[in-house]
């Protein structure tokens, strides 16, 4: 059986092929640089005094842990309690009580969006890569089952 081959040469084909080759090499170089930066972040995180505590949080690895430490300023003493950290990250509901209503809790208006994204990503990672056997059958919400099957 004869293979069909293109015999038509498009003007500029060799120039475009060279351009694509150059762009592909640049993408490979950038991927290598990103991998090197990831290794540096991981090495820096592993040597930090809070690394063991931060890495014990579900879904937090060396990259999210490094981002966490950079976001909070490498020191947890700015937060009087875990509740203070949760409020700073926008994870704790804020009271919006009035003279007539009590217990009216809403999403806080002022919080660190980067830290909230970090905790959101850690929650996704802990659900997606949970080593607990049978985890997918214990989740009741249909959207969570669909997420876990991906």
C-alpha positions in Angstrom: 0.0 0.0 0.0 1.4 3.4 -1.0 1.6 6.1 1.7 0.1 9.4 0.7 2.7 12.1 1.0 2.4 15.8 0.5 4.3 17.0 -2.5 3.2 20.6 -2.3 5.7 23.0 -0.7 4.1 26.0 1.1 6.1 29.2 0.8 7.8 30.0 4.1 7.6 26.4 5.3 11.2 26.1 6.3 11.1 29.4 8.1 8.0 28.4 10.1 9.6 25.1 10.9 12.7 26.8 12.2 10.6 29.2 14.2 8.6 26.4 15.8 11.8 24.5 16.6 13.2 27.7 18.3 10.0 28.2 20.3 10.0 24.6 21.4 13.6 24.9 22.6 12.7 28.0 24.6 9.8 26.3 26.2 12.0 23.4 27.2 14.5 25.9 28.7 11.8 27.6 30.6 10.5 24.3 32.0 14.0 23.4 33.2 14.3 26.8 34.9 10.9 26.4 36.6 12.0 22.9 37.8 15.2 24.4 39.2 13.3 27.1 41.0 10.9 24.4 42.4 14.0 22.5 43.7 15.3 25.7 45.4 12.0 26.4 47.0 11.8 22.8 48.3 15.3 22.9 49.6 14.6 26.3 51.4 11.4 25.0 52.8 12.9 21.8 54.2 15.6 23.8 56.1 13.1 26.1 57.7 12.4 25.7 61.4 8.6 25.5 60.9 8.7 23.1 57.9 7.8 20.0 59.9 4.7 21.7 61.4 3.6 23.2 58.1 4.1 20.0 56.2 2.0 18.1 58.7 -1.1 20.1 57.4 -3.2 18.0 55.0 -2.4 18.8 51.3 0.6 21.0 52.1 3.8 19.9 50.3 7.1 21.7 50.0 5.8 24.2 47.3 2.6 25.2 49.1 4.5 25.1 52.4 7.1 27.5 51.0 4.4 29.8 49.7 2.7 29.7 53.1 5.9 30.6 55.0 6.5 33.5 52.5 3.0 34.7 52.9 2.9 34.8 56.7 6.4 36.3 56.8 8.2 33.2 58.1 6.8 33.7 61.6 3.6 32.7 63.3 4.0 35.0 66.2 2.0 37.7 64.4 -1.1 35.5 65.1 -2.2 35.2 68.7 -4.1 32.0 68.0 -5.0 29.7 65.1 -8.3 31.7 64.9 -6.3 34.8 64.1 -4.6 33.0 61.2 -7.9 31.7 60.0 -9.4 35.2 60.1 -6.4 36.6 58.2 -6.9 33.9 55.5 -10.6 34.6 55.3 -11.5 31.1 56.4 -13.3 32.2 59.7 -16.7 33.8 59.4 -16.9 37.4 60.5 -19.8 38.6 62.7 -22.1 41.2 61.2 -24.4 41.7 64.2 -26.6 44.6 64.7 -28.5 45.9 67.7 -31.4 43.5 66.9 -29.6 40.5 65.4 -27.1 38.3 67.0 -25.1 35.4 65.5 -25.2 36.8 61.9 -22.0 35.4 60.4 -20.8 36.2 56.9 -17.7 35.9 54.7 -15.2 38.5 55.8 -14.6 41.5 53.6 -10.9 42.0 54.3 -8.6 39.0 54.1 -5.5 37.8 52.4 -6.6 36.3 49.1 -3.3 34.6 48.4 -3.5 32.7 51.7 -7.1 31.8 51.1 -6.1 30.4 47.7 -3.3 28.4 49.3 -5.6 26.8 51.8 -8.1 26.1 49.0 -5.3 24.4 46.9 -4.3 22.4 50.0 -7.9 21.2 50.5 -8.0 20.1 46.8 -4.8 18.2 47.1 -5.8 16.5 50.3 -9.0 15.3 48.8 -7.5 14.3 45.5 -4.5 12.4 46.9 -6.0 11.1 50.1 -4.3 7.6 50.7 -7.3 6.4 52.8 -8.7 3.3 51.1 -12.3 3.5 50.0 -12.3 7.3 50.4 -14.3 7.9 47.2 -17.2 5.8 48.5 -17.4 7.7 51.8 -17.9 11.1 50.1 -21.6 11.8 49.7 -21.7 14.9 47.6 -22.0 14.1 43.8 -19.7 17.0 42.9 -17.0 15.6 45.2 -17.3 12.1 43.7 -17.0 13.6 40.2 -13.9 15.6 41.3 -12.3 12.5 42.8 -12.8 10.4 39.7 -10.8 12.8 37.5 
